[in-house]
Amino acid sequence: MNVSVIIPVTGKGKRFGEEVPKQFYELAGQPIILHTVKNIITSPLISGGVIVCGAGI
């Protein structure tokens, strides 16, 4: 079975209250988006995916 994911990275994180958009905020020394992507690409259940970002991100 092929399972693909779509990771939306389009928000500016205004409600997050930081100057950096939430997906680029560092957690344990790495951007949050990197934690997300690493978990997905190392999963044996996921065969592919796409990261979608808006202009200016």
PQR file of N, CA, C, O and H, with PARSE charges and radii, in Angstrom:
ATOM      1  N   MET A   1       0.850  -1.182   0.000 -0.4000 1.5000
ATOM      2  CA  MET A   1       0.000   0.000   0.000 -0.0000 2.0000
ATOM      3  C   MET A   1       0.894   1.243   0.000  0.5500 1.7000
ATOM      4  O   MET A   1       1.857   1.325   0.762 -0.5500 1.4000
ATOM      5  N   ASN A   2       0.566   2.198  -0.855 -0.4000 1.5000
ATOM      6  CA  ASN A   2       1.287   3.466  -0.902 -0.0000 2.0000
ATOM      7  C   ASN A   2       0.522   4.523  -0.118  0.5500 1.7000
ATOM      8  O   ASN A   2      -0.670   4.742  -0.334 -0.5500 1.4000
ATOM      9  H   ASN A   2      -0.216   2.131  -1.474  0.4000 1.0000
ATOM     10  N   VAL A   3       1.234   5.172   0.797 -0.4000 1.5000
ATOM     11  CA  VAL A   3       0.644   6.248   1.588 -0.0000 2.0000
ATOM     12  C   VAL A   3       1.518   7.487   1.406  0.5500 1.7000
ATOM     13  O   VAL A   3       2.727   7.446   1.632 -0.5500 1.4000
ATOM     14  H   VAL A   3       2.203   4.994   0.972  0.4000 1.0000
ATOM     15  N   SER A   4       0.903   8.566   1.002 -0.4000 1.5000
ATOM     16  CA  SER A   4       1.617   9.833   0.839 -0.0000 2.0000
ATOM     17  C   SER A   4       1.046  10.859   1.804  0.5500 1.7000
ATOM     18  O   SER A   4      -0.108  10.762   2.222 -0.5500 1.4000
ATOM     19  H   SER A   4      -0.080   8.600   0.818  0.4000 1.0000
ATOM     20  N   VAL A   5       1.858  11.833   2.149 -0.4000 1.5000
ATOM     21  CA  VAL A   5       1.426  12.884   3.071 -0.0000 2.0000
ATOM     22  C   VAL A   5       1.588  14.252   2.410  0.5500 1.7000
ATOM     23  O   VAL A   5       2.407  14.439   1.511 -0.5500 1.4000
ATOM     24  H   VAL A   5       2.795  11.911   1.810  0.4000 1.0000
ATOM     25  N   ILE A   6       0.795  15.184   2.877 -0.4000 1.5000
ATOM     26  CA  ILE A   6       0.920  16.583   2.484 -0.0000 2.0000
ATOM     27  C   ILE A   6       1.192  17.357   3.766  0.5500 1.7000
ATOM     28  O   ILE A   6       0.410  17.297   4.715 -0.5500 1.4000
ATOM     29  H   ILE A   6       0.130  15.032   3.608  0.4000 1.0000
ATOM     30  N   ILE A   7       2.298  18.077   3.790 -0.4000 1.5000
ATOM     31  CA  ILE A   7       2.662  18.869   4.966 -0.0000 2.0000
ATOM     32  C   ILE A   7       2.486  20.341   4.610  0.5500 1.7000
ATOM     33  O   ILE A   7       3.295  20.899   3.869 -0.5500 1.4000
ATOM     34  H   ILE A   7       2.934  18.126   3.019  0.4000 1.0000
ATOM     35  N   PRO A   8       1.434  20.976   5.130 -0.5600 1.5000
ATOM     36  CA  PRO A   8       1.250  22.403   4.852  0.2800 2.0000
ATOM     37  C   PRO A   8       2.151  23.247   5.760  0.5500 1.7000
ATOM     38  O   PRO A   8       2.120  23.107   6.982 -0.5500 1.4000
ATOM     39  N   VAL A   9       2.943  24.112   5.155 -0.4000 1.5000
ATOM     40  CA  VAL A   9       3.861  24.987   5.888 -0.0000 2.0000
ATOM     41  C   VAL A   9       3.607  26.400   5.399  0.5500 1.7000
ATOM     42  O   VAL A   9       4.514  27.061   4.893 -0.5500 1.4000
ATOM     43  H   VAL A   9       2.969  24.226   4.162  0.4000 1.0000
ATOM     44  N   THR A  10       2.388  26.856   5.548 -0.4000 1.5000
ATOM     45  CA  THR A  10       2.017  28.129   4.934 -0.0000 2.0000
ATOM     46  C   THR A  10       1.745  29.245   5.932  0.5500 1.7000
ATOM     47  O   THR A  10       1.710  30.413   5.546 -0.5500 1.4000
ATOM     48  H   THR A  10       1.652  26.319   5.960  0.4000 1.0000
ATOM     49  N   GLY A  11       1.552  28.919   7.192 -0.4000 1.5000
ATOM     50  CA  GLY A  11       1.179  29.940   8.155 -0.0000 2.0000
ATOM     51  C   GLY A  11       2.327  30.835   8.565  0.5500 1.7000
ATOM     52  O   GLY A  11       3.496  30.466   8.460 -0.5500 1.4000
ATOM     53  H   GLY A  11       1.580  27.970   7.505  0.4000 1.0000
ATOM     54  N   LYS A  12       1.980  31.991   9.022 -0.4000 1.5000
ATOM     55  CA  LYS A  12       2.973  32.931   9.531 -0.0000 2.0000
ATOM     56  C   LYS A  12       3.097  32.838  11.055  0.5500 1.7000
ATOM     57  O   LYS A  12       4.004  33.435  11.634 -0.5500 1.4000
ATOM     58  H   LYS A  12       1.030  32.292   9.108  0.4000 1.0000
ATOM     59  N   GLY A  13       2.206  32.105  11.703 -0.4000 1.5000
ATOM     60  CA  GLY A  13       2.289  31.878  13.144 -0.0000 2.0000
ATOM     61  C   GLY A  13       2.020  33.106  13.982  0.5500 1.7000
ATOM     62  O   GLY A  13       2.612  33.253  15.052 -0.5500 1.4000
ATOM     63  H   GLY A  13       1.469  31.620  11.232  0.4000 1.0000
ATOM     64  N   LYS A  14       1.154  33.988  13.539 -0.4000 1.5000
ATOM     65  CA  LYS A  14       0.881  35.226  14.280 -0.0000 2.0000
ATOM     66  C   LYS A  14       0.358  34.944  15.693  0.5500 1.7000
ATOM     67  O   LYS A  14       0.752  35.618  16.644 -0.5500 1.4000
ATOM     68  H   LYS A  14       0.673  33.869  12.670  0.4000 1.0000
ATOM     69  N   ARG A  15      -0.518  33.963  15.830 -0.4000 1.5000
ATOM     70  CA  ARG A  15      -1.049  33.629  17.168 -0.0000 2.0000
ATOM     71  C   ARG A  15       0.004  32.983  18.048  0.5500 1.7000
ATOM     72  O   ARG A  15      -0.139  32.957  19.270 -0.5500 1.4000
ATOM     73  H   ARG A  15      -0.839  33.416  15.057  0.4000 1.0000
ATOM     74  N   PHE A  16       1.057  32.464  17.444 -0.4000 1.5000
ATOM     75  CA  PHE A  16       2.145  31.824  18.179 -0.0000 2.0000
ATOM     76  C   PHE A  16       2.888  32.850  19.029  0.5500 1.7000
ATOM     77  O   PHE A  16       3.444  32.507  20.072 -0.5500 1.4000
ATOM     78  H   PHE A  16       1.174  32.485  16.451  0.4000 1.0000
ATOM     79  N   GLY A  17       2.898  34.099  18.590 -0.4000 1.5000
ATOM     80  CA  GLY A  17       3.466  35.177  19.391 -0.0000 2.0000
ATOM     81  C   GLY A  17       4.980  35.330  19.307  0.5500 1.7000
ATOM     82  O   GLY A  17       5.575  36.014  20.139 -0.5500 1.4000
ATOM     83  H   GLY A  17       2.446  34.378  17.742  0.4000 1.0000
ATOM     84  N   GLU A  18       5.601  34.717  18.336 -0.4000 1.5000
ATOM     85  CA  GLU A  18       7.048  34.848  18.159 -0.0000 2.0000
ATOM     86  C   GLU A  18       7.326  35.573  16.846  0.5500 1.7000
ATOM     87  O   GLU A  18       6.447  35.682  15.991 -0.5500 1.4000
ATOM     88  H   GLU A  18       5.118  34.161  17.660  0.4000 1.0000
ATOM     89  N   GLU A  19       8.550  36.065  16.693 -0.4000 1.5000
ATOM     90  CA  GLU A  19       8.916  36.755  15.457 -0.0000 2.0000
ATOM     91  C   GLU A  19       9.128  35.786  14.306  0.5500 1.7000
ATOM     92  O   GLU A  19       8.951  36.141  13.140 -0.5500 1.4000
ATOM     93  H   GLU A  19       9.264  35.976  17.387  0.4000 1.0000
ATOM     94  N   VAL A  20       9.503  34.576  14.637 -0.4000 1.5000
ATOM     95  CA  VAL A  20       9.761  33.539  13.632 -0.0000 2.0000
ATOM     96  C   VAL A  20       8.481  32.725  13.438  0.5500 1.7000
ATOM     97  O   VAL A  20       7.837  32.378  14.428 -0.5500 1.4000
ATOM     98  H   VAL A  20       9.647  34.288  15.584  0.4000 1.0000
ATOM     99  N   PRO A  21       8.087  32.408  12.202 -0.5600 1.5000
ATOM    100  CA  PRO A  21       6.920  31.547  12.002  0.2800 2.0000
ATOM    101  C   PRO A  21       7.086  30.226  12.757  0.5500 1.7000
ATOM    102  O   PRO A  21       8.190  29.696  12.878 -0.5500 1.4000
ATOM    103  N   LYS A  22       5.985  29.720  13.250 -0.4000 1.5000
ATOM    104  CA  LYS A  22       5.988  28.537  14.112 -0.0000 2.0000
ATOM    105  C   LYS A  22       6.781  27.366  13.531  0.5500 1.7000
ATOM    106  O   LYS A  22       7.517  26.704  14.263 -0.5500 1.4000
ATOM    107  H   LYS A  22       5.088  30.151  13.151  0.4000 1.0000
ATOM    108  N   GLN A  23       6.647  27.101  12.247 -0.4000 1.5000
ATOM    109  CA  GLN A  23       7.315  25.949  11.646 -0.0000 2.0000
ATOM    110  C   GLN A  23       8.840  26.081  11.658  0.5500 1.7000
ATOM    111  O   GLN A  23       9.547  25.078  11.556 -0.5500 1.4000
ATOM    112  H   GLN A  23       6.049  27.639  11.653  0.4000 1.0000
ATOM    113  N   PHE A  24       9.348  27.304  11.781 -0.4000 1.5000
ATOM    114  CA  PHE A  24      10.793  27.522  11.801 -0.0000 2.0000
ATOM    115  C   PHE A  24      11.329  27.783  13.205  0.5500 1.7000
ATOM    116  O   PHE A  24      12.535  27.950  13.389 -0.5500 1.4000
ATOM    117  H   PHE A  24       8.774  28.118  11.863  0.4000 1.0000
ATOM    118  N   TYR A  25      10.440  27.820  14.191 -0.4000 1.5000
ATOM    119  CA  TYR A  25      10.854  28.008  15.581 -0.0000 2.0000
ATOM    120  C   TYR A  25      11.657  26.788  16.012  0.5500 1.7000
ATOM    121  O   TYR A  25      11.295  25.659  15.681 -0.5500 1.4000
ATOM    122  H   TYR A  25       9.460  27.684  14.042  0.4000 1.0000
ATOM    123  N   GLU A  26      12.728  27.002  16.736 -0.4000 1.5000
ATOM    124  CA  GLU A  26      13.583  25.878  17.112 -0.0000 2.0000
ATOM    125  C   GLU A  26      13.103  25.180  18.373  0.5500 1.7000
ATOM    126  O   GLU A  26      12.747  25.810  19.369 -0.5500 1.4000
ATOM    127  H   GLU A  26      13.022  27.920  17.005  0.4000 1.0000
ATOM    128  N   LEU A  27      13.108  23.886  18.294 -0.4000 1.5000
ATOM    129  CA  LEU A  27      12.766  23.008  19.407 -0.0000 2.0000
ATOM    130  C   LEU A  27      13.900  21.994  19.507  0.5500 1.7000
ATOM    131  O   LEU A  27      14.164  21.264  18.552 -0.5500 1.4000
ATOM    132  H   LEU A  27      13.398  23.375  17.485  0.4000 1.0000
ATOM    133  N   ALA A  28      14.564  21.944  20.641 -0.4000 1.5000
ATOM    134  CA  ALA A  28      15.710  21.045  20.844 -0.0000 2.0000
ATOM    135  C   ALA A  28      16.781  21.273  19.775  0.5500 1.7000
ATOM    136  O   ALA A  28      17.411  20.323  19.310 -0.5500 1.4000
ATOM    137  H   ALA A  28      14.350  22.537  21.417  0.4000 1.0000
ATOM    138  N   GLY A  29      16.986  22.537  19.388 -0.4000 1.5000
ATOM    139  CA  GLY A  29      18.055  22.889  18.464 -0.0000 2.0000
ATOM    140  C   GLY A  29      17.748  22.725  16.991  0.5500 1.7000
ATOM    141  O   GLY A  29      18.624  22.942  16.154 -0.5500 1.4000
ATOM    142  H   GLY A  29      16.474  23.309  19.766  0.4000 1.0000
ATOM    143  N   GLN A  30      16.509  22.343  16.650 -0.4000 1.5000
ATOM    144  CA  GLN A  30      16.132  22.178  15.244 -0.0000 2.0000
ATOM    145  C   GLN A  30      14.758  22.790  15.006  0.5500 1.7000
ATOM    146  O   GLN A  30      13.914  22.798  15.902 -0.5500 1.4000
ATOM    147  H   GLN A  30      15.797  22.167  17.330  0.4000 1.0000
ATOM    148  N   PRO A  31      14.529  23.309  13.780 -0.5600 1.5000
ATOM    149  CA  PRO A  31      13.204  23.866  13.472  0.2800 2.0000
ATOM    150  C   PRO A  31      12.113  22.799  13.608  0.5500 1.7000
ATOM    151  O   PRO A  31      12.344  21.628  13.308 -0.5500 1.4000
ATOM    152  N   ILE A  32      10.950  23.202  14.053 -0.4000 1.5000
ATOM    153  CA  ILE A  32       9.827  22.283  14.240 -0.0000 2.0000
ATOM    154  C   ILE A  32       9.521  21.524  12.951  0.5500 1.7000
ATOM    155  O   ILE A  32       9.219  20.332  13.003 -0.5500 1.4000
ATOM    156  H   ILE A  32      10.762  24.153  14.297  0.4000 1.0000
ATOM    157  N   ILE A  33       9.590  22.181  11.807 -0.4000 1.5000
ATOM    158  CA  ILE A  33       9.300  21.509  10.543 -0.0000 2.0000
ATOM    159  C   ILE A  33      10.260  20.350  10.299  0.5500 1.7000
ATOM    160  O   ILE A  33       9.867  19.333   9.727 -0.5500 1.4000
ATOM    161  H   ILE A  33       9.835  23.149  11.765  0.4000 1.0000
ATOM    162  N   LEU A  34      11.509  20.490  10.725 -0.4000 1.5000
ATOM    163  CA  LEU A  34      12.478  19.410  10.545 -0.0000 2.0000
ATOM    164  C   LEU A  34      12.102  18.192  11.389  0.5500 1.7000
ATOM    165  O   LEU A  34      12.231  17.056  10.932 -0.5500 1.4000
ATOM    166  H   LEU A  34      11.828  21.316  11.190  0.4000 1.0000
ATOM    167  N   HIS A  35      11.638  18.425  12.611 -0.4000 1.5000
ATOM    168  CA  HIS A  35      11.162  17.313  13.447 -0.0000 2.0000
ATOM    169  C   HIS A  35      10.022  16.577  12.735  0.5500 1.7000
ATOM    170  O   HIS A  35       9.984  15.347  12.704 -0.5500 1.4000
ATOM    171  H   HIS A  35      11.533  19.348  12.982  0.4000 1.0000
ATOM    172  N   THR A  36       9.108  17.343  12.172 -0.4000 1.5000
ATOM    173  CA  THR A  36       7.965  16.759  11.467 -0.0000 2.0000
ATOM    174  C   THR A  36       8.417  15.925  10.278  0.5500 1.7000
ATOM    175  O   THR A  36       8.010  14.774  10.127 -0.5500 1.4000
ATOM    176  H   THR A  36       9.139  18.342  12.197  0.4000 1.0000
ATOM    177  N   VAL A  37       9.259  16.509   9.440 -0.4000 1.5000
ATOM    178  CA  VAL A  37       9.707  15.820   8.229 -0.0000 2.0000
ATOM    179  C   VAL A  37      10.511  14.569   8.580  0.5500 1.7000
ATOM    180  O   VAL A  37      10.330  13.527   7.950 -0.5500 1.4000
ATOM    181  H   VAL A  37       9.590  17.445   9.563  0.4000 1.0000
ATOM    182  N   LYS A  38      11.385  14.657   9.564 -0.4000 1.5000
ATOM    183  CA  LYS A  38      12.187  13.483   9.946 -0.0000 2.0000
ATOM    184  C   LYS A  38      11.307  12.332  10.416  0.5500 1.7000
ATOM    185  O   LYS A  38      11.572  11.175  10.091 -0.5500 1.4000
ATOM    186  H   LYS A  38      11.531  15.504  10.075  0.4000 1.0000
ATOM    187  N   ASN A  39      10.273  12.640  11.170 -0.4000 1.5000
ATOM    188  CA  ASN A  39       9.368  11.585  11.631 -0.0000 2.0000
ATOM    189  C   ASN A  39       8.614  10.942  10.478  0.5500 1.7000
ATOM    190  O   ASN A  39       8.352   9.739  10.496 -0.5500 1.4000
ATOM    191  H   ASN A  39      10.057  13.580  11.434  0.4000 1.0000
ATOM    192  N   ILE A  40       8.271  11.731   9.491 -0.4000 1.5000
ATOM    193  CA  ILE A  40       7.527  11.195   8.349 -0.0000 2.0000
ATOM    194  C   ILE A  40       8.429  10.370   7.436  0.5500 1.7000
ATOM    195  O   ILE A  40       8.050   9.273   7.028 -0.5500 1.4000
ATOM    196  H   ILE A  40       8.484  12.708   9.477  0.4000 1.0000
ATOM    197  N   ILE A  41       9.614  10.878   7.109 -0.4000 1.5000
ATOM    198  CA  ILE A  41      10.462  10.148   6.158 -0.0000 2.0000
ATOM    199  C   ILE A  41      11.076   8.884   6.758  0.5500 1.7000
ATOM    200  O   ILE A  41      11.510   8.001   6.019 -0.5500 1.4000
ATOM    201  H   ILE A  41       9.922  11.770   7.440  0.4000 1.0000
ATOM    202  N   THR A  42      11.117   8.790   8.071 -0.4000 1.5000
ATOM    203  CA  THR A  42      11.648   7.574   8.679 -0.0000 2.0000
ATOM    204  C   THR A  42      10.562   6.547   8.968  0.5500 1.7000
ATOM    205  O   THR A  42      10.863   5.437   9.408 -0.5500 1.4000
ATOM    206  H   THR A  42      10.764   9.507   8.671  0.4000 1.0000
ATOM    207  N   SER A  43       9.313   6.901   8.729 -0.4000 1.5000
ATOM    208  CA  SER A  43       8.216   5.956   8.958 -0.0000 2.0000
ATOM    209  C   SER A  43       8.136   4.949   7.820  0.5500 1.7000
ATOM    210  O   SER A  43       8.115   5.335   6.651 -0.5500 1.4000
ATOM    211  H   SER A  43       9.069   7.802   8.372  0.4000 1.0000
ATOM    212  N   PRO A  44       8.092   3.669   8.148 -0.5600 1.5000
ATOM    213  CA  PRO A  44       7.949   2.662   7.104  0.2800 2.0000
ATOM    214  C   PRO A  44       6.556   2.664   6.468  0.5500 1.7000
ATOM    215  O   PRO A  44       6.340   2.006   5.451 -0.5500 1.4000
ATOM    216  N   LEU A  45       5.625   3.390   7.053 -0.4000 1.5000
ATOM    217  CA  LEU A  45       4.257   3.440   6.545 -0.0000 2.0000
ATOM    218  C   LEU A  45       4.065   4.473   5.437  0.5500 1.7000
ATOM    219  O   LEU A  45       3.094   4.410   4.683 -0.5500 1.4000
ATOM    220  H   LEU A  45       5.800   3.925   7.880  0.4000 1.0000
ATOM    221  N   ILE A  46       4.997   5.426   5.343 -0.4000 1.5000
ATOM    222  CA  ILE A  46       4.861   6.527   4.396 -0.0000 2.0000
ATOM    223  C   ILE A  46       5.769   6.281   3.192  0.5500 1.7000
ATOM    224  O   ILE A  46       6.959   6.012   3.351 -0.5500 1.4000
ATOM    225  H   ILE A  46       5.786   5.478   5.955  0.4000 1.0000
ATOM    226  N   SER A  47       5.200   6.375   1.985 -0.4000 1.5000
ATOM    227  CA  SER A  47       5.996   6.124   0.780 -0.0000 2.0000
ATOM    228  C   SER A  47       6.351   7.407   0.019  0.5500 1.7000
ATOM    229  O   SER A  47       7.193   7.369  -0.878 -0.5500 1.4000
ATOM    230  H   SER A  47       4.233   6.594   1.855  0.4000 1.0000
ATOM    231  N   GLY A  48       5.737   8.518   0.352 -0.4000 1.5000
ATOM    232  CA  GLY A  48       6.031   9.758  -0.343 -0.0000 2.0000
ATOM    233  C   GLY A  48       5.304  10.922   0.279  0.5500 1.7000
ATOM    234  O   GLY A  48       4.476  10.750   1.174 -0.5500 1.4000
ATOM    235  H   GLY A  48       5.052   8.549   1.080  0.4000 1.0000
ATOM    236  N   GLY A  49       5.617  12.109  -0.201 -0.4000 1.5000
ATOM    237  CA  GLY A  49       4.938  13.271   0.332 -0.0000 2.0000
ATOM    238  C   GLY A  49       5.342  14.551  -0.360  0.5500 1.7000
ATOM    239  O   GLY A  49       6.241  14.585  -1.201 -0.5500 1.4000
ATOM    240  H   GLY A  49       6.289  12.249  -0.928  0.4000 1.0000
ATOM    241  N   VAL A  50       4.647  15.598   0.025 -0.4000 1.5000
ATOM    242  CA  VAL A  50       4.866  16.923  -0.535 -0.0000 2.0000
ATOM    243  C   VAL A  50       4.810  17.935   0.596  0.5500 1.7000
ATOM    244  O   VAL A  50       3.955  17.848   1.477 -0.5500 1.4000
ATOM    245  H   VAL A  50       3.917  15.570   0.708  0.4000 1.0000
ATOM    246  N   ILE A  51       5.725  18.894   0.569 -0.4000 1.5000
ATOM    247  CA  ILE A  51       5.682  20.015   1.505 -0.0000 2.0000
ATOM    248  C   ILE A  51       5.148  21.204   0.717  0.5500 1.7000
ATOM    249  O   ILE A  51       5.705  21.573  -0.316 -0.5500 1.4000
ATOM    250  H   ILE A  51       6.420  18.964  -0.147  0.4000 1.0000
ATOM    251  N   VAL A  52       4.063  21.802   1.209 -0.4000 1.5000
ATOM    252  CA  VAL A  52       3.424  22.933   0.532 -0.0000 2.0000
ATOM    253  C   VAL A  52       3.672  24.184   1.346  0.5500 1.7000
ATOM    254  O   VAL A  52       3.344  24.242   2.531 -0.5500 1.4000
ATOM    255  H   VAL A  52       3.609  21.502   2.048  0.4000 1.0000
ATOM    256  N   CYS A  53       4.261  25.198   0.697 -0.4000 1.5000
ATOM    257  CA  CYS A  53       4.497  26.458   1.414 -0.0000 2.0000
ATOM    258  C   CYS A  53       4.009  27.613   0.553  0.5500 1.7000
ATOM    259  O   CYS A  53       3.966  27.533  -0.674 -0.5500 1.4000
ATOM    260  H   CYS A  53       4.527  25.151  -0.266  0.4000 1.0000
ATOM    261  N   GLY A  54       3.648  28.677   1.232 -0.4000 1.5000
ATOM    262  CA  GLY A  54       3.159  29.854   0.542 -0.0000 2.0000
ATOM    263  C   GLY A  54       4.301  30.763   0.130  0.5500 1.7000
ATOM    264  O   GLY A  54       5.434  30.584   0.577 -0.5500 1.4000
ATOM    265  H   GLY A  54       3.683  28.742   2.229  0.4000 1.0000
ATOM    266  N   ALA A  55       4.014  31.720  -0.705 -0.4000 1.5000
ATOM    267  CA  ALA A  55       5.013  32.696  -1.135 -0.0000 2.0000
ATOM    268  C   ALA A  55       5.528  33.483   0.079  0.5500 1.7000
ATOM    269  O   ALA A  55       4.750  33.890   0.943 -0.5500 1.4000
ATOM    270  H   ALA A  55       3.093  31.866  -1.067  0.4000 1.0000
ATOM    271  N   GLY A  56       6.811  33.685   0.128 -0.4000 1.5000
ATOM    272  CA  GLY A  56       7.394  34.459   1.209 -0.0000 2.0000
ATOM    273  C   GLY A  56       7.694  33.659   2.458  0.5500 1.7000
ATOM    274  O   GLY A  56       8.113  34.229   3.465 -0.5500 1.4000
ATOM    275  H   GLY A  56       7.443  33.354  -0.573  0.4000 1.0000
ATOM    276  N   ILE A  57       7.495  32.369   2.419 -0.4000 1.5000
ATOM    277  CA  ILE A  57       7.795  31.518   3.587 -0.0000 2.0000
ATOM    278  C   ILE A  57       9.175  30.953   3.430  0.5500 1.7000
ATOM    279  O   ILE A  57       9.639  30.208   4.293 -0.5500 1.4000
ATOM    280  H   ILE A  57       7.154  31.905   1.601  0.4000 1.0000
TER
END
